Amino acid sequence: MSLEVIKKGGNKYVLQMEIELDASSMLSSEEQIQLAVNALGKEATKLAMHQFDTSGEPIVIDGITMSSKGKLKKTIRPPMEK
């Protein structure tokens, strides 16, 4: 399975995924599809989160200053992932 962002334009992204399905087992094919969809969801979520990420500068909303820890490495698991 491979996944790549092939096009970016403003807030639009085109993701391309290649998956191999098992011709002898529907169950195995469904599992591969589930893994692929989860991987695509992770990548799309990562792209969405970068839109709202800060560089560590304070965030001011309605005169209230909120601190940010900046970019931190986080592990995100989709709910259906094994």
Secondary structure, DSSP 8 states (H G I E B T S, - for coil): -EEEEEEEETTEEEEEEE----TT-HHHHHHHHHHHHHHHHHHHHHHHHHHH--SS--EEETTEEE----S-------TT--
